[in-house]
Amino acid sequence: MPTDRPNPLRLAILGIDGSGKSTVARCLAERALVGGRHAVLSCVRPHENPDAPLHELSRHLDVLSKEADRLGSPELKLAVLYLQMCTYGVGERFVTRELGVDVVVSERHPVIDALAYLPLYRSAIVRAAGPGRADAVRAKLAALPAESVEAAAAWCEALGRRSARPAPKLETLAGELVALAGRPAAEQIAEFRVRFGTGLPDIAVLLDVAVETAADRIGARDRRAEQHERPDRLIRLRDGYDRALPAFGAVALHRIQVGARPPGDVAAEIARLVTAGAR
């Protein structure tokens, strides 16, 4: 029988791209945590979560995310990033209710990251604003893999049914999100909690790393850098976290200076936070 755990401990690993979130999350997935059975979830790539649903949708959204980077389209990138974040609540509910886990560790957190990333994309989109932007996005979508576009559109329809609101449209979603960025932080948090279908974490761990170190790590990866992974944008993203996090006063925040520390050491420190939080 499924076990509904209404109050699992939730811990989010935050930080700019290249801070080591994915590596530390993998370390945590491989170790036992005091506090009960745990699951480690990717906020934006659920196909990397062996115990969570939506793998096929996640792969299609990942295709569109990479295409948005190739095209240099901030509107499409923001729209797809939002749709990826909308998968998180589904995975979280599945592992807590169906698998009965007691601790959920997330690589990123959709609500916190929305407030950190949105100003960065907002400025890029506002700079490119003008008539015909929705038509331009629509034209880009027409040239992308049809199966992935159709999967994203079907997910938009599902989100509309879930919220009893009009379904978002890929070509206009970025503009809708940019408008939200102008609202007070408390209103944004409340809105995104509803949209993403998730609560706030109990504990947030910010992996603090020098932008130069993060940029070097990104440059060593065997893939195209994402739009927000340029060094100048990493600086702005780091500032974005610093501006956003004070609005989450109910969340216990811990900063870990990463530097050259081995990922296993960082994971061990986070495991100790889980142990303390589970008491």
TABEL-V395082 format. One record per helix or strand. SS is the DSSP state (hx for helix, st for strand). FROM is the first residue (numbers start at 1). TO is the last residue. If there is no record, write none. Layout:
SS	FROM	TO
SS	FROM	TO
This chain:
st	9	14
hx	21	29
st	38	42
hx	46	48
hx	55	71
hx	74	85
hx	88	98
st	103	107
hx	110	127
hx	133	142
hx	146	163
hx	173	180
hx	185	196
st	203	208
hx	211	219
hx	227	229
hx	231	245
st	252	257
hx	263	278
